[in-house]
Amino acid sequence: MSDVGQRPRAVLLTRSGCHLCGPAREVVAAVAGELGESWEEQDLDAHPDLRERYRTLVPVLLVDGREVGHWRLEPVQVRRALRRPWWRRLLPRR
């Protein structure tokens, strides 16, 4: 998962009873490990603001604070998001 003291670039939002969360967790763990990137899993139900926004979309992957995918995550999709330089998140979205 993530290194202590370092904010993870990727956050996987999951919830109890989610049948798509296990496969998504495996994809994120594999790709993040391959690229040496940090990530963490968070329970969506522990965050009321996020729960309202993403309640029907779990699992949801956020990279650098932006949603990059939900439901079924593919390795290519996760890899593309994690290869994006961190400083690009400072630029306005097009």
Secondary structure as GFF3:
##gff-version 3
##sequence-region A 1 94
A	DSSP	beta_strand	10	14	.	.	.	ID=ss1
A	DSSP	alpha_helix	21	35	.	.	.	ID=ss2
A	DSSP	beta_strand	39	43	.	.	.	ID=ss3
A	DSSP	three_ten_helix	44	46	.	.	.	ID=ss4
A	DSSP	alpha_helix	48	54	.	.	.	ID=ss5
A	DSSP	beta_strand	60	63	.	.	.	ID=ss6
A	DSSP	beta_strand	66	70	.	.	.	ID=ss7
A	DSSP	alpha_helix	75	83	.	.	.	ID=ss8
A	DSSP	three_ten_helix	86	90	.	.	.	ID=ss9
###
